[in-house]
Structure formats: structure tokens, C-alpha cells
Amino acid sequence: MQTEVMDAATADEHAARIDQDGYTIIEGAIELDLIDALAEDLERLEREKGVEPVGNSFEGAATWRIYNLLAYGELYERIPVHPNVLPVVERVLDRGCLVSSLSSIAIGPGESAQPIHADDQLIPIPKPHPATVCNTMWALTDFTEENGATRIIPGTHTADRSPDYGAHYDSIPAEMPKGSVLVWHGSLWHGGGANRTDRRRVGIAMNYCAGYIRQQENQQLGLPRELVARFSPRLQELVGYGIYRGLIGHIDKQRPADLLLGDDGGGAMVWDAV
Ligand SMILES: O=C(O)CCC(=O)C(=O)O
């Protein structure tokens, strides 16, 4: 299936919804052949890596997670740059945003609800604050209340604190058909749902952060350099090989991407403009 590419007005609307409610759902965002290829490859990876549920209250007792997905093949390189999702994230953070982490989350039958949390709750700055994190959940299966759709509490991105871990909060399920993407402000209170069906709810957590904070998964050490060298220029920037506002992340006044590729890059620093 060929999905239509999002226009600027639609991206603006989604960003406005995130500003107002803390989240938006982009239905039909992803081509179904990509969704199916990802679902199939994740099953292969789970088998080959012998992935098992971890068993702590956050990662779950019946939830399969694979981290650092960009290390596992070209298929995953299509995720961070997807033209129906990245423009929305760029409006929430800005174009200097980064890949913070990329992982799969398959919630199995019998899993209980994950504690409600905010993805930025370990960042010690007063709330509310502009988004430093903007996260997305790709639905590789339908997401329903019964199978563990992400639970969200609309509007909580403007709260002056993060939720108490383990406390009960009333929440609603972010139900969405396979191929949709839930996008939220990193301060939104949310958590994975309980799965009361006999089938898995499979999602990809494509998480971004602002270009001036530290990525959750260390992309520079976690991804082999020779792999990053053949990424598209935009993906290289997104994993941290660019410099934010001409300054943050430079190496001896050069962009990491220029050093990586052996280019001289010249004149990219903010200091050159003053
Ligand atoms: O699986 C989900 O729906 C949400 C998971 C989540 O919020 C997390 O693990 O941080």
C-alpha cells in the first residue's frame, strides 16, 4: 500500500494537537508493507537473539523488547526519517532533534498495565516546560483497549510534576489501527496497557529528544561507525553526527559527520557567523 505523504498544514494540525492535548494519532501513517516487514523481522530478531521478557515492573513480565534497532539492518533506517511522522516531531522539538532510542515493545497475553509515567521524568528541570522529548509509538498490530493499547492521560503534559510511580490514575486507551502512529509530548503521563487477549500487541517505540540533551540510547557508541557512514545525511544528523545550532556536539569545530566521511565541512560553526 502506498501511503500519502503528509502536507505541511496537516503536520501543523498534529503539532497543535500535541501542544493542546499532549498527544496526537496519525492514522494510516505508515505503508502496510513496511509494517508487515518490520513485524516479521522483529520476530526473527527475537528468535535469533533469544529475547525474553525482563520481569521488572517497568519493562514488564510478558513484554518482549529489543533495543538499539538501528543496528539491525536497513529496514530500521526507514523509521526515524519517516515523512509522515518526522515533520510533526520537528515541529514539537525542532529540526535539530535527535533519535533518543529505537526499540520494539511486544506486549504479550496476560501482561498487566505498566505504571503510568512521563518519559522525561528523570530530567531534573521544573515542570511544565517545553518539550525536550517527543516520542512515537508505531502500531504494528491494531492497538485496542483489550490488547494493551498505550494508556494516556490527556493534558498532563502541562502538569507541574510527573506521576507517582505505581499510583493509579484514570487513563484512556490510545486505540488505533495497525499502521498508525501515536505521537506525544515527553511530559505526557502514559503507560503500556494490560493485554487481556490471546495475541500480542506489537509496537515500535521511536523516541526523539531535543538536540541539546543527551540521547537515552548512546547512538555514537551503540551504532558501528561504518554503519553510520552509509546512513542518509539526515539520519546521520538524527543519530547525533550533526551539530545543534552550529555549536553543540562539535569536535574541534567540525561536525562529527564531516570527520566520519573525511569531508572538511568548513564554516558550519555558529562562531563563524559573528
Ligand atoms: O508499550 C507502550 O504502549 C508504552 C510503553 C512505554 O511507555 C515505555 O516503555 O516507556
The ligand as a MOL file (V3000), in Angstrom:
LIG
                    3D

  0  0  0     0  0            999 V3000
M  V30 BEGIN CTAB
M  V30 COUNTS 10 9 0 0 0
M  V30 BEGIN ATOM
M  V30 1 O 4.1020 -0.0260 25.2060 0
M  V30 2 C 3.5080 1.0420 25.3560 0
M  V30 3 O 2.3770 1.2450 24.9120 0
M  V30 4 C 4.1430 2.1600 26.1320 0
M  V30 5 C 5.4750 1.7920 26.7110 0
M  V30 6 C 6.1320 2.9080 27.4330 0
M  V30 7 O 5.5730 3.9470 27.6480 0
M  V30 8 C 7.5070 2.7430 27.8860 0
M  V30 9 O 8.0110 1.6110 27.9600 0
M  V30 10 O 8.1350 3.7820 28.2220 0
M  V30 END ATOM
M  V30 BEGIN BOND
M  V30 1 2 1 2
M  V30 2 1 2 3
M  V30 3 1 2 4
M  V30 4 1 4 5
M  V30 5 1 5 6
M  V30 6 2 6 7
M  V30 7 1 6 8
M  V30 8 2 8 9
M  V30 9 1 8 10
M  V30 END BOND
M  V30 END CTAB
M  END
